[in-house]
Structure formats: C-alpha cells, structure tokens
Amino acid sequence: MPFKENIAFMKALYDQMKNKGKHSNIHSLDEEVRGLSLRYPGKLKGNKKGDYCLYLNDYTPTHADIVSAIHHYCQLHGGDAAKNMNDFIADIAENGLSGIVALDAPFSIGERKFEGHETRVLLYWLVLQEDINYPEPYQMGVRMPLTRYTEAIISATEPDLLNVETVINNTNERSKPPKPRFEHEKLPMYFERTFHAIESIPREKN
C-alpha cells in the first residue's frame, strides 16, 4: 500500500501540531528535494485531518502544472521517453516512493529541473493529498491525478485521440466527480496496463 502509511503519517502530524493557522506548520522534504515542504493545516472546507499544501520554495505546483509538464516532456524527448514516463507513473501507483523505474531525462517544471528520485518524491507527495481531501466513494483519491498524468502522455503521443486541453480541463474540474479514465479502441496496450495499475490502488475511505 504505497500511500496509506504516509496518509497516516500526515494525520498523526495533525495530532501533534501546536499552530492552528493555515499552513503555519512545516514538514520539510528539503533533504530529498531542495525547497520542497508540506505545510499544514490546509484550508479545505470540512477541515480534513491531514490536509496539507505542497510547496516548492514559494511556489505551489498543481496537478494541471504536472499534466502540462508531462505533456511537454513527452513531446520534447519522443516516443521512448513517453513509454518510460508511462512506466514511471505505473510504478508510482504500484510502489510509491520505493519504486525503481527512473526517468530517462530530467523532468522540468518551468525553469526547475528534477533529477532521478526527485521527480518521484515531488509527484508522490502532490498525489497523496488527494486520498485525504477527495477520497472514495464520491471522488477518486490518488487515482484522479495519476489518471490525468497518464492521459497527459496519451495527449502527447496520440494527439488525434486526446488533446491536452481536455486533460487539463478534466484535471481542474472540482465541482463534480472526476471524469473516468480515457478509453479508445486504438489506445496502445501499455496505457491499459498503467490504467489497471492505477485502478488497483487500494481505496482510502473516510
């Protein structure tokens, strides 16, 4: 269970926190990724225990930012790198921080480049908060961003099937349950394997 243990960890931090102001407590991940931290408590309605915001210095990356970055990465580095990114996303779904698949090239968000394990740490902690804030049965938890990240790869390699603007719009939609994963008869089988890995993640329920 690659996410459950750290969900419990974040909820335990809430039991210990002394400051109640929004984002007034900081759990640093600087030793793994320079400038990365989790700030809590969050601001989500309902006071979700464990809710946090991921900061990269003063910047708060969103799932839509990652979708755009993955799309650009796959376009820039080509088909083999896109397949590698697909394997990487599946590995996060199955193994979390302990996975062994590495990206073939540095991953960039804006001017910042992430090497090796840094990309996994960034995506893992950005994804994990979804199981706290938007769990089953009404939402998709961590499966939502991982699904959209996979669709970002599809939008780069199969643009006639799916465009990135649709993926971004579906990523940003919060007023209703997330759209199901993309399906098409011409979709290469390796994407189906990744979607299966994502769908197989154990659900975190309230």
C-alpha positions, 0 to 999 in steps of 0.5 A: 500500500504505497500511500496509506502509511504516509496518509497516516503519517500526515494525520498523526502530524495533525495530532501533534501540531501546536499552530492552528493557522493555515499552513503555519506548520512545516514538514520539510522534504528539503533533504530529498528535494531542495525547497520542497515542504508540506505545510499544514493545516490546509484550508479545505472546507470540512477541515480534513485531518491531514490536509496539507499544501505542497510547496516548492520554495514559494511556489505551489505546483498543481496537478494541471502544472504536472499534466502540462509538464508531462505533456511537454516532456513527452513531446520534447524527448519522443516516443521512448521517453513517453513509454518510460514516463508511462512506466514511471507513473505505473510504478508510482501507483504500484510502489510509491516512493520505493519504486525503481523505474527512473526517468530517462531525462530530467523532468522540468517544471518551468525553469526547475529541473528534477533529477532521478528520485526527485521527480518521484518524491515531488509527484508522490507527495502532490498525489497523496493529498488527494486520498485525504481531501477527495477520497472514495466513494464520491471522488477518486483519491490518488487515482484522479491525478495519476489518471490525468498524468497518464492521459497527459502522455496519451495527449502527447503521443496520440494527439488525434485521440486526446488533446491536452486541453481536455486533460487539463480541463478534466484535471481542474474540474472540482465541482463534480466527480472526476471524469473516468479514465480515457478509453479508445479502441486504438489506445496502445496496450501499455496505457491499459496496463498503467490504467489497471495499475492505477485502478488497483490502488487500494481505496482510502475511505473516510 
